[in-house]
Amino acid sequence: MSPEERPRARASSPIEPAALPGRLPQEGDPVILTITKGTVKSVLLWIRRILGWATFSYVGLLIVILIALEWWGERSWLFSVFLYAPPQLLLSPLIALTPLCLLFRWRLVLCHLAAVAVLFFGYMTFRWTLRPSPNPSAITVVTFNAGESNRAQFHDFIAQEKPDIIFLQDARSRGLELAAKHPEKFAAHLGRFSFISRFPLQKMTYVEGAKWQGEPIAARCETTVAGRTVALYSVHLPTPRQQLSRFLGGRRILGDLVGRKSREPGFGAYREWLAARIELARNLAGVFAQEPLPVIVGGDFNTPDHGYIYRLFSSQMTDAFAHAGRGWGLTFPGSTRNPVTLFGPWLRLDYFFVGRGWKVIECRPEPGGKSQHKAVLARIEPSLQP
């Protein structure tokens, strides 16, 4: 190449513009993605629509689930499991949905807040009852599952409240121990049940009309209050813990879901256990319905305050806490490490029910959380109804 041609060769081979850093786009360059104002507007519109559909679908499904839990309950294996789960889990979709709505459609958060309010103050039945004024004609009753309790906490509660009648379940030697601490009161013991009362006690027997696999689940006793003979019932329905653990543990879950009965001691399918539990509750509710005396029923029902079994009892007797409680009245588990429930209890399993002849003026669980089941206190007075 001649010297005259060299500069011309360099000029005919310029550096490609694409190799220059920071080069501005040129006409004819390939286009990978075009984002215009209209594109952004369209994408945001679709995001807002999807968030709206998701929010309204979630709220509608939540309401359907809560209604089903309340009125169907144990008659469905799926709802029966949810009855014992922390209800706060039903709010878990909001963990993702609410932040997205805050970014793209903040007004939908009002629907989320409404769902939270329905769960906490509707389904979980927050009570607003005012504190009652002292009434000398009222009596104070306490019920307590003493099986896995904190003795010091319970004894302090009893010393402070000075109840007239104490109903104990799963008592065994603890009933005798408590009676020894109160020699001025009358005591009656039968198996796992104990009554301790400032009124004389008589005719303590097991409830024969409702048994679980041949074992009694309630005891009856009589006493006299304000000149009237009163029937006292202490109830301890069987715990669902073993069946729920077996079912959720996966060993038999597939067979249960399709209705296959794989036999093992006690019960086979989870549905079979549910049917037996419902039958037991019906039998016990029938005993209460046939009781001719004014009745006070206290105990560990191992049944949440929602669902079919709970309504068997609440439909014919007054749930003391539902009538005159304050707050949520949660009694189980008293000691928990569950962050979903803010490390507190999430179920109301312990109750006082009263029949005709009684007016409930107050009901509340014991303070503190060291016991597995919290004791429940109720103050009731004789009504004019015979």
C-alpha positions in Angstrom: 0.0 0.0 0.0 1.4 3.3 -1.0 1.8 6.1 1.5 -0.9 8.1 -0.4 -3.4 5.3 0.2 -2.9 4.8 3.9 -4.8 7.7 5.3 -7.6 6.9 2.8 -7.7 3.3 4.2 -8.0 4.5 7.7 -10.8 6.8 6.8 -12.7 4.0 5.0 -12.7 1.8 8.2 -14.1 4.0 10.9 -14.8 2.7 14.4 -18.4 1.4 14.7 -20.6 3.8 16.7 -21.9 0.9 18.8 -18.4 0.5 20.3 -18.4 4.1 21.6 -19.5 4.2 25.3 -22.4 6.6 26.0 -23.5 6.7 22.4 -27.0 8.1 21.8 -29.4 5.9 19.9 -29.4 6.4 16.2 -32.0 5.8 13.6 -32.0 2.3 12.4 -30.7 0.8 15.7 -32.5 -2.4 16.7 -35.3 -1.8 19.4 -35.6 -4.4 22.2 -38.3 -2.8 24.4 -40.3 0.4 24.0 -41.8 1.9 27.1 -44.1 4.8 26.5 -46.4 6.8 28.7 -49.3 4.8 27.3 -47.6 1.5 28.1 -47.0 2.5 31.7 -50.6 3.7 32.1 -51.9 0.4 30.7 -49.7 -1.7 33.0 -50.7 0.3 36.0 -54.4 -0.1 35.0 -54.0 -3.9 34.8 -52.2 -4.0 38.2 -55.0 -2.0 39.8 -57.6 -4.3 38.3 -55.9 -7.4 39.5 -55.5 -6.0 43.0 -59.2 -5.2 43.0 -60.2 -8.7 41.9 -57.8 -10.2 44.4 -59.1 -8.0 47.3 -62.8 -8.6 46.6 -62.3 -12.3 46.0 -60.4 -12.6 49.3 -62.9 -10.7 51.3 -65.8 -12.7 49.8 -64.1 -16.0 50.4 -63.2 -15.0 54.0 -66.8 -14.2 54.8 -68.0 -17.5 53.3 -65.4 -19.4 55.4 -66.4 -17.6 58.6 -70.1 -18.4 58.0 -69.3 -22.0 57.3 -67.2 -22.3 60.4 -69.9 -20.7 62.5 -72.9 -22.7 61.2 -71.4 -25.9 59.8 -68.3 -26.5 61.8 -67.6 -30.1 62.8 -70.0 -31.5 60.2 -67.1 -31.0 57.7 -63.6 -32.5 58.3 -62.0 -29.4 56.7 -63.9 -26.8 58.8 -63.3 -28.9 61.9 -59.5 -28.5 61.5 -59.9 -24.7 60.9 -62.0 -24.4 64.1 -59.0 -25.3 66.2 -56.4 -23.3 64.2 -55.5 -19.7 65.2 -58.1 -17.6 63.3 -55.4 -15.0 62.6 -54.1 -17.4 59.9 -57.1 -16.4 57.8 -55.5 -13.0 57.4 -52.2 -14.3 56.0 -53.0 -13.3 52.3 -53.0 -9.7 53.5 -49.3 -10.0 54.2 -48.7 -9.7 50.4 -51.9 -8.0 49.3 -51.9 -5.0 51.6 -48.4 -3.7 50.7 -49.2 -4.0 47.0 -52.4 -2.1 47.5 -50.7 0.6 49.4 -48.4 1.1 46.4 -50.9 0.9 43.6 -54.5 1.2 45.0 -54.5 2.4 48.6 -58.3 2.7 48.9 -58.5 -1.1 48.8 -56.7 -1.2 52.1 -59.9 -0.1 53.7 -61.4 -3.4 52.6 -58.5 -5.2 54.2 -59.1 -3.3 57.5 -62.8 -4.2 57.3 -61.8 -7.9 56.9 -59.6 -7.6 60.0 -62.4 -6.0 62.0 -64.9 -8.7 60.9 -62.5 -11.5 62.1 -61.4 -9.9 65.4 -64.6 -8.3 66.5 -67.2 -10.3 64.6 -66.1 -13.9 64.3 -63.9 -13.9 67.4 -66.9 -12.3 69.2 -65.3 -9.4 71.2 -67.6 -8.6 74.1 -68.3 -5.0 75.2 -70.2 -5.7 78.5 -69.9 -3.1 81.2 -68.6 -4.0 84.6 -71.5 -4.9 86.9 -72.2 -3.3 90.2 -71.9 -5.5 93.3 -74.9 -7.6 94.0 -75.2 -9.4 97.4 -77.6 -12.0 96.0 -75.1 -13.2 93.3 -72.9 -16.2 93.7 -69.5 -16.7 92.3 -68.6 -19.9 90.5 -65.2 -21.0 89.1 -64.4 -23.9 86.7 -60.9 -25.2 86.0 -59.2 -28.0 84.2 -56.5 -28.8 86.8 -54.7 -31.4 84.8 -51.8 -29.3 83.5 -52.2 -26.2 85.7 -50.0 -23.8 87.5 -51.1 -24.4 91.1 -49.7 -21.1 92.5 -51.5 -19.0 89.9 -54.8 -20.8 90.5 -54.6 -20.7 94.3 -53.9 -17.0 94.1 -56.9 -16.5 91.9 -59.1 -18.5 94.3 -57.8 -16.5 97.3 -58.6 -13.3 95.6 -62.0 -14.1 94.2 -63.3 -16.3 97.0 -65.8 -18.3 94.8 -68.8 -20.0 96.4 -68.6 -23.1 94.2 -65.5 -24.5 92.4 -65.9 -27.0 89.5 -62.7 -29.1 88.9 -62.0 -31.4 86.0 -59.0 -33.8 85.6 -58.6 -33.1 89.3 -57.4 -36.4 90.8 -55.3 -35.5 93.9 -55.6 -31.8 93.2 -59.2 -31.7 94.2 -58.3 -33.2 97.6 -55.4 -30.7 97.9 -57.7 -27.7 97.2 -60.3 -29.1 99.6 -57.7 -29.4 102.4 -56.9 -25.7 101.9 -60.5 -24.8 102.5 -61.7 -26.9 105.3 -64.6 -24.5 106.0 -66.2 -25.6 102.7 -68.0 -28.8 101.6 -66.3 -31.1 99.1 -67.4 -33.9 96.8 -65.0 -36.0 94.7 -65.7 -38.7 92.1 -62.9 -39.9 89.8 -61.4 -37.0 87.9 -64.2 -34.6 89.0 -64.5 -32.5 92.2 -66.9 -29.9 93.6 -65.9 -27.6 96.4 -68.7 -25.4 97.8 -69.8 -23.2 100.7 -73.2 -24.8 100.2 -73.8 -28.5 101.2 -73.3 -31.0 98.4 -75.1 -34.2 97.8 -76.0 -36.9 95.3 -72.8 -36.7 93.3 -72.9 -39.2 90.4 -71.5 -39.7 86.9 -73.6 -38.6 84.0 -74.6 -42.0 82.5 -76.4 -40.6 79.4 -73.1 -39.5 77.8 -69.9 -41.5 77.8 -66.9 -41.6 75.6 -65.7 -45.1 74.9 -67.3 -46.3 78.1 -65.7 -43.5 80.2 -67.8 -40.7 81.9 -67.2 -37.2 80.6 -69.4 -35.4 83.2 -70.4 -35.5 86.8 -73.6 -34.2 88.5 -74.1 -32.9 92.0 -76.9 -31.1 93.8 -76.8 -28.2 96.3 -79.1 -25.6 97.7 -78.8 -22.0 96.8 -81.2 -19.3 98.1 -83.6 -22.0 99.2 -83.7 -23.8 95.8 -82.2 -27.1 94.9 -79.7 -26.7 92.0 -78.1 -29.2 89.7 -74.3 -28.7 89.1 -72.6 -30.4 86.2 -68.8 -30.6 85.7 -67.9 -31.4 82.1 -64.7 -32.6 80.5 -65.2 -33.5 76.8 -62.3 -35.6 75.3 -59.5 -33.6 73.8 -59.1 -33.5 70.0 -55.4 -33.2 70.3 -54.5 -36.8 69.4 -56.8 -37.0 66.4 -55.8 -33.7 65.0 -52.1 -34.5 65.4 -52.6 -37.9 63.7 -54.7 -36.3 60.9 -52.4 -33.4 60.2 -49.2 -35.4 60.7 -49.8 -37.1 57.3 -49.8 -40.7 58.4 -53.4 -41.2 57.5 -54.4 -37.9 55.9 -54.7 -39.2 52.3 -56.9 -42.1 53.4 -59.1 -39.8 55.5 -59.5 -37.3 52.7 -60.9 -40.0 50.3 -62.9 -41.7 53.0 -60.7 -44.8 53.3 -60.9 -46.4 56.7 -57.4 -47.5 57.7 -57.9 -49.1 61.1 -56.0 -48.3 64.2 -56.8 -48.3 67.9 -59.7 -46.1 68.8 -60.9 -44.7 65.5 -60.0 -45.2 61.8 -61.0 -42.3 59.6 -61.0 -38.8 60.9 -64.6 -38.5 59.8 -65.5 -41.4 62.0 -64.0 -39.7 65.0 -65.9 -36.5 64.2 -69.2 -38.4 63.9 -68.7 -40.0 67.3 -67.8 -36.6 68.9 -71.0 -35.0 67.5 -73.1 -37.9 68.8 -71.5 -37.5 72.3 -72.3 -33.8 72.3 -75.9 -34.5 71.3 -76.3 -37.0 74.1 -74.9 -34.6 76.7 -77.0 -31.8 75.4 -80.0 -34.1 75.7 -79.1 -34.7 79.4 -79.1 -31.0 80.1 -82.4 -30.5 78.2 -84.1 -33.2 80.4 -82.7 -31.7 83.7 -85.8 -30.6 85.8 -83.7 -28.5 88.3 -82.1 -25.1 87.7 -78.8 -26.0 86.3 -75.2 -24.6 86.3 -72.8 -26.3 83.9 -69.1 -25.6 84.0 -66.1 -27.3 82.5 -63.6 -27.9 79.8 -65.7 -28.6 76.7 -62.6 -28.8 74.4 -64.8 -27.2 71.8 -64.3 -23.7 70.3 -67.1 -21.2 70.6 -68.1 -21.7 66.9 -69.4 -24.6 65.0 -72.1 -27.2 65.3 -71.2 -28.7 68.6 -71.0 -25.4 70.4 -74.4 -24.5 69.2 -75.9 -27.7 70.6 -75.2 -26.2 74.0 -75.6 -22.5 73.4 -79.0 -22.9 71.7 -80.6 -24.3 74.9 -78.5 -22.7 77.7 -76.9 -19.3 78.2 -73.2 -19.0 77.5 -72.1 -16.9 80.5 -69.2 -15.2 78.7 -71.2 -14.5 75.5 -73.9 -12.9 77.7 -71.8 -11.0 80.2 -68.1 -11.2 79.2 -65.6 -8.5 78.3 -63.0 -8.9 75.6 -62.4 -12.3 73.8 -62.4 -14.6 76.9 -59.7 -16.8 75.4 -58.7 -19.7 77.7 -56.4 -22.0 75.7 -53.5 -22.4 75.5 -52.6 -20.2 78.4 -48.9 -20.5 77.7 -47.9 -20.3 74.0 -44.9 -19.4 71.8 -47.1 -18.8 68.8 -46.1 -15.4 67.2 -49.3 -15.5 65.0 -51.4 -15.0 68.1 -48.9 -12.6 69.7 -47.8 -15.4 72.1 -51.2 -15.6 73.7 -54.2 -18.0 73.7 -56.4 -18.2 70.6 -59.3 -20.5 71.7 -62.2 -20.4 74.1 -62.6 -24.0 75.3 -63.7 -23.5 78.9 -67.3 -22.4 79.7 -70.1 -21.7 82.1 -73.6 -22.4 80.8 -76.7 -21.7 82.9 -80.2 -22.8 82.4 -83.5 -21.3 83.5 -83.6 -19.7 86.9 -80.3 -17.8 86.6 -79.2 -14.4 85.4 -75.5 -14.0 84.4 -74.0 -10.7 85.5 -70.3 -11.3 84.9 -67.9 -13.8 83.3 -64.2 -13.7 82.7 -61.1 -16.0 82.5 -58.4 -15.8 85.2 -55.5 -13.4 84.4 -52.0 -14.8 83.8 -50.9 -17.4 81.2 -48.9 -20.1 83.1 -51.6 -22.8 83.0 -52.6 -24.8 79.9 -56.3 -24.0 80.5 -57.3 -20.8 82.2 -59.9 -21.0 84.9 -63.2 -19.2 84.2 -65.2 -17.2 86.7 -68.8 -16.3 86.5 -71.1 -14.3 88.8 -74.8 -15.3 88.6 -77.9 -14.6 90.6 -81.2 -16.3 90.9 -83.8 -14.8 88.6 -87.6 -14.6 89.1 -88.1 -17.3 86.5 -89.0 -20.6 88.3 
